[in-house]
Amino acid sequence: MLVVFMAGFSSKAYSQEFFQDRELTKKEKKEARKTQLYANFKAIDTLLQNKTFVLEAQYLQDTYGSQVPVTSNLNFIRVDPQNVVMQTGTSSGMGYNGVGGVTAEGSLSNYKVSADEKHLSHTVTFSTITQIGTYDVRMLVGADATVTASITGLSRGRLTYRGNLVAPYNSRVFKGQRTN
């Protein structure tokens, strides 16, 4: 009888330990995710502060909210400490830039980064004067490297790039000919 009692007690204790371990595992996963996002936030902050990054777009959206999927290596915004390249393109057609779209290059000015540690996000604003116009860019960057960038010019309209932020050495973009 003592053996049966001990066997029942040990299996009950084992099942309680199992479920406690399972809860701890969920908490540990949540903490690990939080730690990873914070590390991403800091790495992204470095890229943004150094003005060296590429937004590779998966979607473009117009003023009216129409959104289309695009090829990320042809649709991008590349920033370096002095310059900006903004490009649209398609793999199926020829355009002003040779890749089915437009390539605008200009100097970087009025660059500002605002970090929100509570929400692990950044807001970046800058202006550029290119060969085809003057543009203001406002980017919202999450700790998971997702980006929404809205571009406005002197005329009405807005173009929004939605995609991922990458370091220039990890980027796989192809720049077309400069549009005149």
Secondary structure per residue as TSV (DSSP state, phi and psi in degrees):
chain	resnum	aa	ss	phi	psi
A	1	M	-	360.0	-38.5
A	2	L	H	-62.4	-38.9
A	3	V	H	-64.4	-42.7
A	4	V	H	-64.5	-42.6
A	5	F	H	-61.5	-45.6
A	6	M	H	-65.5	-39.0
A	7	A	H	-64.6	-43.1
A	8	G	H	-65.5	-40.5
A	9	F	H	-66.3	-43.6
A	10	S	H	-69.1	-35.8
A	11	S	H	-70.1	-33.8
A	12	K	H	-68.0	-43.6
A	13	A	H	-63.3	-40.3
A	14	Y	H	-63.2	-43.2
A	15	S	H	-66.8	-35.7
A	16	Q	H	-66.7	-42.2
A	17	E	H	-63.4	-38.8
A	18	F	H	-60.1	-47.5
A	19	F	H	-71.2	-33.7
A	20	Q	H	-65.5	-41.8
A	21	D	H	-62.8	-39.0
A	22	R	H	-63.7	-42.2
A	23	E	H	-63.2	-44.0
A	24	L	H	-61.6	-36.9
A	25	T	H	-62.7	-42.3
A	26	K	H	-63.4	-43.5
A	27	K	H	-64.3	-41.3
A	28	E	H	-64.5	-39.8
A	29	K	H	-62.5	-42.1
A	30	K	H	-64.0	-43.0
A	31	E	H	-65.9	-40.2
A	32	A	H	-63.7	-41.3
A	33	R	H	-63.0	-43.4
A	34	K	H	-62.5	-42.8
A	35	T	H	-64.3	-42.2
A	36	Q	H	-64.5	-43.3
A	37	L	H	-62.9	-38.8
A	38	Y	H	-66.1	-40.7
A	39	A	H	-63.1	-41.9
A	40	N	H	-61.0	-43.6
A	41	F	H	-56.5	-45.0
A	42	K	H	-68.1	-40.9
A	43	A	H	-65.1	-41.9
A	44	I	H	-64.5	-39.6
A	45	D	H	-57.9	-41.8
A	46	T	H	-62.5	-46.0
A	47	L	H	-59.9	-45.0
A	48	L	H	-67.9	-42.5
A	49	Q	H	-65.9	-34.7
A	50	N	T	-81.9	-4.8
A	51	K	T	57.3	43.6
A	52	T	-	-135.1	95.3
A	53	F	E	-160.8	166.4
A	54	V	E	-133.3	131.5
A	55	L	E	-96.4	112.2
A	56	E	E	-96.0	113.6
A	57	A	E	-83.8	137.5
A	58	Q	E	-100.4	-21.2
A	59	Y	E	-140.0	146.6
A	60	L	E	-119.5	141.4
A	61	Q	E	-131.1	136.8
A	62	D	-	-92.2	-177.2
A	63	T	T	-57.4	-31.8
A	64	Y	T	-90.3	1.2
A	65	G	-	93.1	1.4
A	66	S	-	-71.9	125.0
A	67	Q	E	-117.9	135.0
A	68	V	E	-128.7	141.9
A	69	P	E	-72.7	143.6
A	70	V	-	-134.6	167.1
A	71	T	-	-80.7	120.7
A	72	S	T	-68.8	-25.4
A	73	N	T	-80.7	-8.5
A	74	L	T	-109.8	-15.3
A	75	N	S	-119.5	106.3
A	76	F	E	-157.6	166.4
A	77	I	E	-127.2	120.5
A	78	R	E	-113.8	130.5
A	79	V	E	-121.6	132.9
A	80	D	-	-128.3	173.5
A	81	P	S	-52.8	-27.5
A	82	Q	S	-116.4	-20.6
A	83	N	E	-127.9	160.6
A	84	V	E	-132.8	136.8
A	85	V	E	-123.5	125.0
A	86	M	E	-119.4	128.0
A	87	Q	E	-138.9	143.5
A	88	T	E	-121.9	151.8
A	89	G	-	-170.8	165.3
A	90	T	-	-133.0	153.3
A	91	S	S	-84.1	-5.5
A	92	S	S	-106.2	-3.9
A	93	G	-	-143.8	163.7
A	94	M	-	-97.5	144.6
A	95	G	-	-139.4	-165.1
A	96	Y	T	-60.7	-28.2
A	97	N	T	-102.6	3.4
A	98	G	S	87.3	-7.7
A	99	V	S	-125.9	28.7
A	100	G	S	79.5	27.0
A	101	G	S	-164.5	-140.1
A	102	V	E	-133.5	140.7
A	103	T	E	-122.0	118.8
A	104	A	E	-113.4	127.7
A	105	E	E	-122.4	138.7
A	106	G	E	-161.2	178.5
A	107	S	E	-85.2	149.7
A	108	L	E	-87.2	131.2
A	109	S	E	-146.5	162.7
A	110	N	E	52.5	39.9
A	111	Y	E	-78.6	124.9
A	112	K	E	-138.0	138.0
A	113	V	E	-121.1	133.0
A	114	S	E	-124.0	122.2
A	115	A	E	-102.4	137.4
A	116	D	E	-118.3	94.5
A	117	E	T	-66.5	-29.3
A	118	K	T	-64.0	-43.4
A	119	H	T	-101.1	3.2
A	120	L	T	52.1	54.3
A	121	S	E	-142.6	164.8
A	122	H	E	-129.8	151.0
A	123	T	E	-121.3	128.5
A	124	V	E	-122.4	132.6
A	125	T	E	-129.3	143.5
A	126	F	E	-160.9	167.5
A	127	S	E	-123.7	157.7
A	128	T	E	-149.9	142.4
A	129	I	E	-109.4	116.0
A	130	T	E	-112.0	178.9
A	131	Q	T	-69.2	-16.0
A	132	I	T	-115.2	4.7
A	133	G	E	153.4	175.4
A	134	T	E	-105.1	132.8
A	135	Y	E	-134.3	146.3
A	136	D	E	-110.2	136.9
A	137	V	E	-123.4	134.4
A	138	R	E	-127.0	120.0
A	139	M	E	-115.9	136.7
A	140	L	E	-112.7	119.7
A	141	V	E	-119.3	123.0
A	142	G	E	-90.1	165.6
A	143	A	T	-67.7	-18.0
A	144	D	T	-88.3	11.1
A	145	A	S	72.2	13.8
A	146	T	E	-80.0	142.8
A	147	V	E	-135.5	141.2
A	148	T	E	-122.5	120.3
A	149	A	E	-123.1	123.0
A	150	S	E	-105.2	131.3
A	151	I	E	-115.4	126.4
A	152	T	E	-125.6	150.6
A	153	G	E	-121.6	-165.4
A	154	L	S	-73.0	-27.9
A	155	S	S	-92.5	169.8
A	156	R	S	-64.7	154.1
A	157	G	-	119.8	160.7
A	158	R	E	-152.1	140.2
A	159	L	E	-121.5	131.1
A	160	T	E	-118.3	127.4
A	161	Y	E	-97.9	133.7
A	162	R	E	-124.6	124.8
A	163	G	E	-176.2	-145.6
A	164	N	E	-123.9	146.4
A	165	L	E	-90.3	131.0
A	166	V	E	-135.2	156.5
A	167	A	-	-71.4	148.2
A	168	P	G	-54.7	-36.5
A	169	Y	G	-73.2	-13.0
A	170	N	G	-102.4	-2.1
A	171	S	-	-78.6	149.3
A	172	R	-	-125.4	33.7
A	173	V	-	-80.5	153.7
A	174	F	-	-121.4	115.8
A	175	K	-	-87.4	127.9
A	176	G	-	-80.8	-172.8
A	177	Q	-	-70.5	145.9
A	178	R	-	-64.4	131.0
A	179	T	-	-80.6	132.7
A	180	N	-	-104.4	360.0
